[in-house]
Amino acid sequence: MNATAAKPAPAGLVPLDDALKTLLAHATPLGRTETVSLLAADGRVLARAETSPLSVPALDNAAMDGWALRAADAAEGAVLPVSQRIAAGQVGQPLAAGSAARIFTGAPVPDGADTVVQQEHTEALDGGARVRLLKPVKLGQHVRRAGEDVQRGATVLRAGERLTPAAIGMAASLGLAQLEVAHRPRVALLCSGDELREPGSIAPADMPAGAIFNSNRYTLHLLLRRLGCEVQDAGSIPDAPGATVQALSCAAESADLIITSGGVSVGEEDHIRAAVQQLGELHFWRLAIKPGKPFAFGRVRGAHFIGLPGNPVSSYVTFLLLVRPFVLRLAGVEHVAPPALTLRAAFDWKAGSRREFLRVRRNAAGEVERFANQGSGVLTSLHWADGLLDAPADCDIARGDAVRFLSLTELLA
């Protein structure tokens, strides 16, 4: 990208980083917790750190099938009598010097043994009564040491982490049957616009002129569910001041966060912003980004409020960049910043006065290509893309330039 001097955001617009800082400053974790079974804990946020009640492994054990012995007895070509057979779940007898024990993966290494020789490097003699060592042996090989994975008393799961199948498997391996998790944030979702129609309510061929199907309701609802929220779907709000105030007031009674789509711009039928100011306060309005300028954040009585743009791409992008980290922090997640990759652009781009998030996709060469039409209403660009390219304001991009790439897979995880 061509280096240019940093310029202030256009007048009246809030830079994205400042907006995110304000959002997170207000996102105090809700603090409500509940205890759930392991199978109900996937994707939930751990409320209390868990320490291990035992060491893993509890005892030294074999890393593969073979023979347990003393390294001092294991000269190449040596023949040792086999004194015992130890399967996983069994504890053998102390091993006599000059002998070997037949052992299987996961079985405890008997006292007196310090090494395991894999069966491929041996020859069984006399029906397994003796074993010949065919290769040199290294002290301690193929032995998993007690506690090498987890030490008793060690913190294994940290408060504030989103639980994954691997984390839950770890809890199960330590004998934990339940985990204390944060309650799901309660989010009321409302869409604004007399032009909106619900899919299935009318045949596409019968749509009135100017009407559109309400796609935002479905994308936002599912995005919130992916973040583990309890979604209170209130449907659409008519474009009327009184109905808007009533809908927001009702939503604030039971929600931690109210999210609206549309109605926060400057049109005569955009009533959301005025209703929020009547019922509470706005912390900021309008962002210095593209797409997504008409974004609002404030409070409606006891609930947080976020007003998203009505254009579907603007709504989607600002959700990923701002709503996602805010909701995760409400739920108690500590680290909310998405990882970014540095890739190469496979196109030229003329920058504008606002920071822009382009819908892009990686090609076979590992470079990023952009969708041809970057309009804020072009939902096909999101369906096509596998990431967003963070294009700074007033900084042109040339083919081959290093660019900042945000993976949609990471943002939607």
Legacy VTK file of the C-alpha trace (Angstrom):
# vtk DataFile Version 3.0
C-alpha trace
ASCII
DATASET POLYDATA
POINTS 413 float
0.000 0.000 0.000
1.216 3.498 -0.743
2.250 5.192 2.477
0.414 8.422 3.181
0.220 10.651 6.199
-2.558 9.659 8.599
-5.582 11.886 8.238
-8.304 12.562 10.778
-11.694 10.931 10.321
-14.225 12.942 8.299
-16.043 15.497 10.418
-18.699 14.037 12.697
-17.635 10.421 12.141
-16.127 8.196 14.847
-13.007 6.165 13.943
-13.560 2.404 14.225
-10.864 1.888 16.860
-12.357 4.617 19.040
-15.817 3.100 18.663
-14.554 -0.349 19.671
-12.740 1.117 22.672
-15.948 2.831 23.822
-18.017 -0.323 23.329
-15.641 -2.501 25.338
-15.392 0.117 28.088
-19.162 -0.254 28.603
-19.227 -4.047 28.217
-19.045 -5.071 31.868
-19.457 -8.864 32.104
-22.970 -9.714 33.217
-21.803 -11.845 36.150
-24.718 -14.293 36.104
-23.591 -17.923 36.132
-25.035 -21.420 36.031
-23.665 -24.942 36.298
-24.168 -27.210 33.282
-23.209 -30.720 32.236
-20.224 -31.208 29.946
-22.401 -31.979 26.940
-24.262 -28.688 27.458
-21.071 -26.638 27.853
-19.847 -26.462 24.254
-19.451 -22.836 23.178
-20.241 -21.498 26.639
-17.922 -19.148 28.518
-16.247 -20.602 31.589
-17.069 -18.532 34.672
-14.679 -20.168 37.142
-11.185 -21.518 36.540
-10.757 -25.260 36.938
-7.686 -26.893 38.463
-6.722 -30.497 38.011
-7.557 -32.888 40.888
-4.970 -35.354 39.599
-1.829 -35.673 37.518
-2.072 -36.802 33.909
-0.736 -39.389 33.393
-1.159 -40.524 36.973
1.766 -42.980 36.576
4.648 -43.447 34.156
3.164 -45.399 31.236
4.099 -46.955 27.924
3.782 -44.816 24.812
3.546 -47.897 22.571
3.321 -51.666 22.591
6.586 -53.432 23.414
8.677 -54.444 26.391
9.468 -52.545 29.591
12.986 -53.053 30.921
16.034 -51.426 32.453
18.181 -49.529 29.963
21.237 -50.954 31.714
20.146 -54.446 30.613
19.369 -53.447 27.041
22.538 -54.009 25.029
21.855 -54.561 21.336
21.382 -58.302 20.756
20.683 -59.041 24.433
18.125 -61.776 25.198
15.979 -61.201 28.292
13.419 -63.434 29.979
9.870 -62.047 30.014
8.619 -61.994 33.612
5.078 -60.568 33.231
2.435 -59.139 30.933
0.935 -55.689 31.663
-2.128 -54.386 29.787
-3.643 -50.907 30.032
-5.497 -50.554 33.314
-3.278 -53.095 35.113
-0.411 -52.408 37.519
2.468 -54.884 37.246
4.891 -56.241 39.801
8.307 -54.640 40.379
10.638 -55.659 37.562
13.587 -57.839 38.436
16.981 -56.842 37.061
17.895 -58.600 33.843
14.276 -59.234 32.796
11.606 -57.597 30.643
7.841 -57.132 30.935
5.491 -57.413 27.969
3.635 -54.092 28.012
0.924 -52.389 25.972
0.226 -48.743 25.143
-1.057 -46.822 28.162
-0.121 -49.502 30.697
1.820 -48.330 33.795
5.560 -48.955 33.602
6.454 -51.269 36.521
8.765 -50.180 39.311
12.340 -50.988 38.366
11.830 -50.368 34.638
12.939 -47.106 33.040
12.557 -47.731 29.299
10.140 -49.209 26.758
11.380 -50.921 23.596
8.826 -50.987 20.783
7.925 -54.441 19.535
9.108 -53.708 15.969
12.688 -53.506 17.298
12.577 -56.899 19.015
12.206 -60.592 18.285
10.017 -62.788 20.506
11.551 -66.171 21.339
10.116 -69.392 22.795
6.521 -68.258 22.299
7.152 -64.964 24.044
8.984 -66.352 27.057
12.125 -64.451 26.007
12.784 -61.373 23.866
15.833 -60.407 21.793
16.680 -56.701 21.350
17.528 -55.909 17.725
18.513 -52.226 17.945
20.284 -49.868 20.365
18.110 -48.615 23.240
17.992 -45.102 24.727
17.294 -44.580 28.420
13.700 -43.410 28.986
12.501 -43.968 25.419
8.772 -44.427 24.802
7.855 -43.700 28.427
5.231 -41.062 29.209
6.190 -39.559 32.549
3.648 -39.066 35.323
2.266 -35.520 35.190
3.963 -34.641 31.900
0.610 -33.563 30.460
-1.051 -32.061 33.561
0.287 -31.603 37.075
-2.112 -32.022 39.972
-3.321 -28.569 41.112
-2.456 -26.898 37.804
-5.006 -24.549 36.208
-6.277 -26.362 33.129
-9.274 -24.230 32.129
-9.251 -20.476 32.620
-12.175 -18.236 33.454
-13.238 -16.241 30.426
-12.435 -18.829 27.772
-15.039 -20.120 25.343
-15.284 -23.850 25.787
-14.457 -26.041 22.807
-14.839 -29.812 22.371
-11.134 -30.130 23.204
-11.552 -28.142 26.437
-14.562 -30.223 27.413
-12.618 -33.381 26.649
-9.906 -32.117 28.977
-12.465 -31.589 31.728
-13.815 -35.097 31.204
-10.310 -36.588 31.363
-9.935 -35.054 34.828
-13.233 -36.463 36.092
-15.125 -33.155 36.009
-18.798 -33.798 35.201
-20.072 -30.196 35.322
-18.702 -26.713 34.668
-19.740 -23.287 35.909
-20.429 -21.059 32.920
-21.660 -17.530 32.316
-25.327 -17.088 31.542
-26.031 -16.380 27.906
-26.503 -12.658 27.142
-30.161 -11.852 26.467
-30.416 -9.926 23.208
-33.593 -8.387 21.805
-33.499 -8.136 18.008
-35.718 -5.683 16.114
-35.753 -4.685 12.449
-37.033 -1.316 11.270
-38.757 -0.564 7.988
-42.245 -0.532 6.491
-40.727 -1.955 3.311
-39.773 -5.246 4.976
-41.589 -8.489 4.202
-40.925 -11.857 5.810
-39.886 -14.754 3.564
-42.911 -16.996 3.085
-45.438 -14.266 3.805
-45.800 -13.371 0.148
-44.732 -14.897 -3.146
-41.747 -13.112 -4.743
-43.828 -12.471 -7.860
-46.447 -10.669 -5.767
-44.062 -8.312 -3.938
-45.272 -4.670 -4.024
-43.004 -2.159 -5.674
-40.375 -0.973 -3.197
-40.804 -3.896 -0.796
-37.890 -6.169 0.119
-37.532 -9.424 1.966
-36.067 -9.088 5.466
-32.671 -10.819 5.233
-31.113 -8.997 8.209
-33.476 -10.647 10.683
-32.132 -14.064 9.742
-28.438 -13.271 9.445
-28.354 -11.315 12.714
-30.410 -13.890 14.606
-28.047 -16.668 13.540
-24.926 -14.601 14.228
-26.188 -13.963 17.760
-26.960 -17.634 18.277
-23.430 -18.524 17.166
-22.157 -16.262 19.922
-24.252 -18.164 22.466
-26.915 -15.480 23.014
-30.525 -15.971 24.038
-32.236 -14.161 21.184
-35.568 -12.457 21.768
-36.758 -11.898 18.199
-39.271 -9.028 18.215
-39.724 -8.924 14.450
-40.164 -5.644 12.573
-40.926 -2.157 13.892
-43.227 0.092 11.838
-41.717 3.364 10.658
-43.569 5.426 13.258
-42.127 7.335 16.249
-44.656 6.039 18.809
-44.337 2.398 17.717
-40.546 2.677 17.808
-40.516 4.076 21.354
-42.922 1.388 22.535
-40.936 -1.456 20.942
-37.638 -0.290 22.451
-39.211 0.278 25.855
-40.674 -3.243 25.906
-37.399 -4.792 24.764
-35.469 -3.037 27.537
-37.555 -4.752 30.213
-35.918 -8.155 29.753
-32.858 -7.741 27.527
-29.227 -7.081 28.366
-28.724 -5.704 24.858
-31.090 -4.364 22.206
-29.984 -4.619 18.587
-31.898 -2.898 15.814
-31.375 -3.059 12.081
-32.162 0.059 10.044
-33.662 3.336 11.154
-30.473 4.970 12.469
-29.595 7.066 9.425
-30.742 10.613 8.674
-33.926 9.978 6.702
-37.318 11.333 7.756
-38.507 7.747 8.402
-35.494 6.833 10.555
-36.907 7.025 14.084
-34.594 4.744 16.077
-32.031 7.357 17.078
-34.630 9.816 18.372
-36.400 7.065 20.317
-33.152 6.000 21.987
-32.408 9.565 23.009
-35.937 9.867 24.420
-35.620 6.662 26.479
-31.926 6.800 27.346
-28.771 8.126 25.727
-26.490 7.755 22.714
-22.765 7.392 23.342
-21.905 7.845 19.663
-23.441 7.725 16.203
-21.950 7.283 12.721
-18.636 5.606 11.992
-15.752 6.544 9.738
-15.895 3.201 7.913
-17.361 1.790 4.728
-19.673 -0.066 4.695
-21.363 0.728 8.006
-21.396 4.486 8.601
-24.900 4.666 10.245
-24.041 2.751 13.433
-25.265 3.849 16.886
-24.384 2.825 20.438
-26.056 3.855 23.693
-28.513 2.739 26.351
-32.252 2.281 26.545
-33.112 2.343 30.226
-31.299 -0.631 31.757
-30.246 -2.241 28.475
-27.336 -1.580 26.160
-28.361 -0.465 22.688
-26.693 -1.017 19.317
-28.279 0.283 16.125
-26.993 -1.362 12.967
-27.356 -0.042 9.421
-30.190 -1.381 7.320
-28.133 -2.331 4.259
-27.359 -6.042 4.635
-23.597 -5.885 4.025
-23.224 -2.876 6.344
-25.210 -4.656 9.032
-23.190 -7.866 8.690
-19.773 -6.199 8.661
-20.432 -3.902 11.619
-21.828 -6.865 13.545
-18.584 -8.795 13.054
-16.334 -5.826 13.823
-18.198 -4.323 16.787
-21.162 -6.373 18.039
-19.208 -9.612 18.177
-16.488 -8.350 20.576
-19.070 -6.453 22.641
-21.278 -9.524 23.134
-18.304 -11.759 23.906
-17.110 -9.311 26.565
-20.627 -9.174 28.085
-20.429 -12.953 28.359
-17.100 -12.713 30.168
-14.707 -13.605 27.334
-11.330 -12.027 27.988
-9.735 -12.071 24.533
-12.130 -10.799 21.875
-9.862 -9.489 19.094
-9.991 -11.650 15.955
-6.664 -12.866 14.559
-5.507 -11.159 11.372
-3.291 -12.450 8.576
-0.926 -10.518 6.331
-1.511 -11.562 2.726
-0.853 -10.115 -0.737
-3.429 -8.273 -2.816
-4.201 -9.610 -6.283
-5.804 -6.329 -7.375
-5.439 -2.558 -7.377
-7.672 -0.388 -5.205
-8.218 3.362 -5.050
-8.746 4.368 -1.416
-11.458 6.700 -0.183
-11.679 8.997 2.823
-13.040 6.256 5.107
-11.469 2.996 6.308
-13.028 0.294 4.163
-13.637 -3.433 4.628
-13.596 -5.151 1.268
-15.144 -8.544 0.659
-12.303 -10.729 -0.603
-11.399 -14.362 -1.152
-8.061 -16.180 -1.135
-6.986 -17.700 -4.443
-4.828 -20.757 -5.157
-1.669 -18.639 -4.857
-2.607 -17.485 -1.358
-3.345 -13.940 -2.528
-6.674 -12.180 -2.022
-9.064 -11.272 -4.808
-11.883 -8.797 -4.320
-15.529 -9.149 -5.246
-16.257 -6.907 -8.198
-19.229 -5.060 -6.662
-18.448 -3.727 -3.171
-21.848 -2.067 -2.668
-23.358 -2.153 0.815
-26.498 -3.876 -0.431
-24.748 -6.649 -2.377
-25.293 -9.669 -0.142
-23.772 -11.970 -2.764
-20.379 -10.437 -1.918
-20.560 -11.933 1.578
-21.731 -15.302 0.298
-18.752 -15.352 -2.107
-16.092 -14.019 0.293
-13.997 -15.901 2.828
-12.647 -12.780 4.486
-12.560 -9.011 4.880
-9.642 -6.887 3.751
-8.960 -3.969 6.096
-8.207 -1.106 3.704
-7.031 2.084 5.473
-8.432 5.456 4.450
-6.474 7.493 1.921
-4.044 4.636 1.255
-4.221 3.063 -2.195
-3.599 -0.658 -2.650
-1.502 -1.938 -5.535
-1.322 -5.523 -6.763
1.253 -7.385 -4.648
0.949 -5.092 -1.606
0.791 -6.633 1.844
-2.728 -6.290 3.267
-4.518 -7.115 6.520
-6.962 -10.009 6.127
-9.685 -11.033 8.603
-10.957 -14.565 8.090
-14.744 -14.941 8.116
-14.249 -18.459 9.460
-12.522 -16.996 12.511
-15.084 -14.209 12.894
-17.987 -16.680 12.695
-16.454 -19.346 14.957
LINES 1 414
413 0 1 2 3 4 5 6 7 8 9 10 11 12 13 14 15 16 17 18 19 20 21 22 23 24 25 26 27 28 29 30 31 32 33 34 35 36 37 38 39 40 41 42 43 44 45 46 47 48 49 50 51 52 53 54 55 56 57 58 59 60 61 62 63 64 65 66 67 68 69 70 71 72 73 74 75 76 77 78 79 80 81 82 83 84 85 86 87 88 89 90 91 92 93 94 95 96 97 98 99 100 101 102 103 104 105 106 107 108 109 110 111 112 113 114 115 116 117 118 119 120 121 122 123 124 125 126 127 128 129 130 131 132 133 134 135 136 137 138 139 140 141 142 143 144 145 146 147 148 149 150 151 152 153 154 155 156 157 158 159 160 161 162 163 164 165 166 167 168 169 170 171 172 173 174 175 176 177 178 179 180 181 182 183 184 185 186 187 188 189 190 191 192 193 194 195 196 197 198 199 200 201 202 203 204 205 206 207 208 209 210 211 212 213 214 215 216 217 218 219 220 221 222 223 224 225 226 227 228 229 230 231 232 233 234 235 236 237 238 239 240 241 242 243 244 245 246 247 248 249 250 251 252 253 254 255 256 257 258 259 260 261 262 263 264 265 266 267 268 269 270 271 272 273 274 275 276 277 278 279 280 281 282 283 284 285 286 287 288 289 290 291 292 293 294 295 296 297 298 299 300 301 302 303 304 305 306 307 308 309 310 311 312 313 314 315 316 317 318 319 320 321 322 323 324 325 326 327 328 329 330 331 332 333 334 335 336 337 338 339 340 341 342 343 344 345 346 347 348 349 350 351 352 353 354 355 356 357 358 359 360 361 362 363 364 365 366 367 368 369 370 371 372 373 374 375 376 377 378 379 380 381 382 383 384 385 386 387 388 389 390 391 392 393 394 395 396 397 398 399 400 401 402 403 404 405 406 407 408 409 410 411 412
